[in-house]
Structures are given as structure tokens and as C-alpha cells.
Amino acid sequence: MTKPEIHSNSYINREISWLQFNARVLQEASDERVPLIERLRFLGIFSNNLDEFFKVRYATVKRIVDAGKGGKSELGGIKANELLEIITQIVIKQQSESLEVLGTIHKRLEDENIYIIDENQIDSSQHDFIKRYFIRKVSPALVTIILNDLVVLPNLKDSAAYLAVRMVMMDNKKQFALIEIPKSINRFVELPKQGDKSFIILIDDLLRHCLGYIFNIFDYKTVSAHMIKITRDGELDFESDLSKSFIEKISDSVKHRQIGDPVRFVYDKTIDKETLEFLMSKMGIDDTDSIIPGGRYHNRRDYMNFPSLGRTDLLYHKIEALPIKHLSLESSIFEAIEHKDYLLHAPYQTFSYIVKFLREAALDPKVKTLRITIYRLAQISHIASSLINAAINGKSVTVSIELQARFDEQANIDYAQQMEEEGINLVFGVKGLKVHSKMCVIEREEGKKLKRYGFISTGNFNESTAKIYTDYTLFTADQRILKDVIKIFNFFETNYKIFRYKHLITSPHYTKKAIFKLIDAEIQNIKNGGEGLIRLKMNSISSYDMVDKLYEASNAGVKIQMIVRGICCLIPGIPGMSENIEVISVIDKFLEHSRIYYFENNGHPKVYISSADWMTRNIENRVEVSCPIYDEDIKQEIIETFNICWSDNVKARVLNASQDNEYKIDNKEEVRSQFATYDYYLKKLEN
């Protein structure tokens, strides 16, 4: 068959696809099957996602407009200025929907005797509590800016929430002020219970109630306060000062992000026009910024930390992370994986195996070297402490740490400085490339030889995210694979050399070519009268080259099944282009983060786990690793867990050209894949 003609209607715009992904998150907040407090937290995730979207993606498109470029080729056939308007309209609609969802949840909370009250609903006993709380905890943390006499408004912090205050004085003059809502205080203040009733007031409304205490030196007739929020361009800009270290440059750039150009201004739509115009004039907001009229409260990302109030019945049931069969935390991991590969599937199985591996390496006198890549560390990281422990014990420790892991730069900087002080050899990736691969290798002296042990993962070595992100980690002593891992670490230090890899598929040099070869083999199997099947699981696919190749395979008759959590620029199910491609997205309790590539290979499946999504940045601008699975038991386990996810008919949405996020519906037995996957591992232990 001939290759299909690829035209602008062949792709869904990346930004629009991302917004539809976030709509799926909002669906979770509105889903009655989700526990009530978890629904509030999904609302927080939706809002947090949107903040990051404006800092990064909207800001990028705005930069294209500011540069006077059209951007059609980069943006899937849509002009950049038109896209900004489309984004704003979608976001306004989604924000309106999110307010409706919030209102519904509030009513349901009241059914559960949980009341979120505002400043007009406070009774006398609550007033006394709030007054004491304000004086002791809130007042010392307040930053209040009087605006009228300021020629230039101070730079408002990125994504901080402010109350815009308007006072009408006795002489009818207007006095404007801003109150920064302190981040150091919990957004949700629990008031004393009254019988079975729980009461919560947002710090915003507590401040509204206490305006008289804040502005008691002013002689005003009326005072009002409405919330505003500004989102700034989150791109890092680097100085060229040669006297500064790379850590210093990143650190300075992170600080500079707080005063980046504004890209979104959200305000309470009930604010009076005079106050709004005054603020926008002072802040230099113009019509290329996204101006979003919203509700009474912004920074709804804080709902991610909504208090549980002791109501476990309104939360997801906590699972106990399971052990891996035949792999003990009480004996040597090296000894176990010397004989057989093992697979860790978080969060269903415990992340402790990774920490145990590193702690064993730190203590074992026979371990001579330890090399690891770090992308995002937990705030309190046992990974980092294990690496420091290894260095203190005389091991040669090399850490490739990515200081440009977006929005986690400061945490990585802090740990990088600690590691540097302990003599760890820090490698800051490769110029122009982020190191996104997740791998570790140690060399252990056994007899007169050094033997390698290690692990390769689809996810970050982060204890916190390992509780909520689904990821695979392969523990192996396969010298073929680990020899390739060593080559990648050599590339970090001598990146003018391009190494050859016999087993791993690596970006930026080989991923596209290797994947195309695997796809071509499936196409050839069809031409030879056989069958072709490709199964993929990833976070996002936005590379037009990769999309086009899948269209080519579909047009040749290859069946393609894809599980894509986030961005999907590919349009499935279009006759003559993609009729053999099906795509679903699963959004549920855990964040689907693992990447799997499966190629049928004429009945001899080739299976890879990978750190790489099929986005241009992962293929061309990052160091990524896709690892083949050679152990047949593990290969079968990955296939079976993919099958469970593919069978989901509770939390799976069908992705299609209309982008309507319809739930997958079939007449089969109900399968909620994340719950079914946990049961799968329970049964493996029982058997």
C-alpha cells in the first residue's frame, strides 16, 4: 500500500490535546465513583496542571507571537495568535465547569456534615477562634502592599494568590491595596467541631473577615476584597557569566522565573471595573496575555492538600505496597539478581527495593564504583543519603543530576550541593540535552574481575512519586545491558564521542532510527502474508515523525493499540490513514507513567521499557534509554499488565478526532485496571 498523504488535518494540536487531557482530570473530580475528598484533590491537580501549562506551553506560543512568527508548521497547522485565542476560550469553559464541579462537591460535603464556610457564615464562637488564629498565626506572615502612591507595582510572585482590596474613604477617595495570601499557612483552617459537624474556612475568607484588623489605621466607609492571580513565563534564561558555576547559573535562573513576563491573569469576575482596570494598568497586562474571569477563589491547586478530617471513608483505600516474589528485602539483592532479573512495578510493589540496592552498594566492601542518573528527587530523599553514604565509605560515586528538571530545579540544586561537598563526582548532563534516562550501575569486585549489577527504570528515583506513579524498574546483572549503560555514562563525560549500543535504544542518536526499524519489520510481516501488531504505552505522543510512521504502519495493515495518558497528536480511526489504530487513556487513582513498547515480531515478541515518550524533545533533545526485556517471565508479566490496562472499561477514555473524552464502554465484565493490577500481583504472591 502507498504511504498516506500527510496534511495539516493529520494531527491534533499539542496544546489542545493537552487541554483535553486536563479535561479528563476534571472528569475525575466530577465522577461520583471517586471518594469525595479525592474529588477535591483532583480539582487541585486540574488547577495545578493548568498553572504549569500556562507557565510553559502558553508562554512558548506567546513567545512565537511576540517574535512575529506564524508558527503553523510547529503548531500542527494553527497560527500561533489564533491558538492563543483558542486556548483562552477552552480554559474559560473548563474553569466554568470546574466551578460547577466545586459547587457540587460542596453540597455533597454538607451531606457528610462537612461545611466550608465563608466570612458571612461565621458565628460568635467561630469569630473568637478566628480572631485568635489571625493574631497568632496569620498576621505575622502577612505582606500587604498599599498601591496608590506606587508609580510601579512591585513584581507579583508567580502563581501566588492576592486579595485586591478597595477602600472607599470618608472623603470618597479610593485607596487600593494587595494582600499576599501567605503560603506558609495552610489554605484550609479547621474550625472547632460542633457536635458531628466539621467546619473549614479558607484563609482567603478568614482574611476578608479580618480586614478591619489589617486596615484599622485607615478611615474608610467601605472595604472589599477580591482575589487575583498572575502566572509568569516559566522558561529558564541563563546568564553567560563565565565566572559562575552551572549550579549558580541554574539557581539564579530559577529565582529570575519569579519575575518572568506575565502570561495569564485570573480575577474574581465580581470585582468592580475600577479596581480591575487599575490593577491591569499597574501590572502591564495586555491583550496577548490570557485574561480569565474566574470565581471567588483561585489557586485551587491547594485542594490537593485538602485535610482528610479523619474521614477515611471519603478517601481512597490505602494499599499496602507488595513485595516482589522471591526477592527479599532481608537478604542480598546482588545475590538474587546475579541468577535472575526481577521487575518492580510501583506503586503496586514497594519502592524499598531501590533504596535497599543502593544501601547494599554503599556498605558492601566489594563494590568499587556506583553510577546513577537523577532527574527528580523527593524532598527528603533516601536515594541521596544512600549515595552520600557510599561516597563516605570510599566508593567512587558518579551522579548525573539534571538541574533543569522543570519546577524541581531547587530541590535538585540543594541535593547537588550536598553531594558535591561529600566528594561525589557530579555530571550535569550534556550541553543542549536533558538527561531523562533512569538507570544505575555498580561495579563489584568478584575474584579478579569486576561484575556489574544495576537497574533501569521508566520513572524517577523518588520515594514520594513512587507511591502514586505507575512505573517499571528492571533489576539485572545482564552484562550485555550493563555494558551499554556504562557507555552512556562515558558519553556524559566525553560527549564528543558517539558510542554504539548493542542492546539499549538511546536518544538522541538512535531512538527514531531503531523504532522505525522495529515498525518496518511489522510492516514487512504483513507484506509477507503474516500479521503485524504494535502495542504502546506512554505519557504522550507529539512527534509528527513518529505519528506519520504509525500512520504508515496502519495503512499497511498493522494493528496498533496505544495507551496514552496525556498529549496525543495522533488521530486514530481515520479511513485511509489510521483505521487500524486504537487509542485509550486511563486516568484513575494512580498516575500512569510507565512506557512500554511491544512489537509482535512474527510470534517472537520484542518488549522494551523506556524513559522516553514519543515527543520530539525525548527523541532529539534528551538522553533517554529504552531497555529490551530478555527474561521471558518478565516479558510475560509486562504483556499481562498491559492487557489488564487495555481491558479497562471503567476509567479508560477513547481518544478520537472529536476529542470528547467518552468513556470506553463494552459489554464485558467490569475491569478497573489499577485495582485489577494490584489483584494480579496479590495472586502472583499467593501462587
Buried (B, 14 or more C-beta within 10 A) or exposed (E): EEEBEBEEEBBBBBBBBBBBBBBBBBBBBBBEEBBBBBBBBBBBBBBBBBBBBBBBBBBBBBBBBEEEBBBBEBBBEBBBBBBBEBBBEBBBEBBEBBBEBBEBBEEBBEEBBBBBBBBEEBEEEBEEBBBEBBEEBBBEEBEBBBBEEEEEBEEBBBBBBBBBBBBBEEEEEBBBBBBBBBBEBBBBBEBEEEEEEBBBBBBBBBBBBBBEEBBEEBEBEEBBBBBBBBBBBBBBEEEEEEEBEBBEBBBBBBEEBEBBBBBBBBBBBEBEEEBBEBBBEBBEBEEBBBBBBBBBBBBBBBBBEBBEBEBEEBBBEEBEBBBBEEBEEEEEBBEBBBEBBBBBBBBBBBBBBBBBBBBBBBEBEEBBBBBBBBBBBBEEBBBBBBBBBBBEBEBBBBBBBBBBBBBBBEBBBBBBEBBBEBEBBBBBBBEEBBBBBBBBBBBBBEEEEBBBBBBBBBBBBBBBBBBEBBBBBBBBBBEEBBBBBBBBBEBBEEBEEEBEBEBBBBBBBBBBEBBBEBBBBBBBBBEEEEBBBBBBBBBBBBBBEBBBBBBBBBBBBBBBBBBBBBBBBBBBBBEEBBEBBBBBBBBBBBBBBBBBBBBBBBEEBBBBBBBBBBBBBBBBBBBBBBBBBBBEEBBEBBBEBBBBBBBBBBBBBBBBEEBEBEBBEEEEEEBBBBBBBBEBBEEBEEE
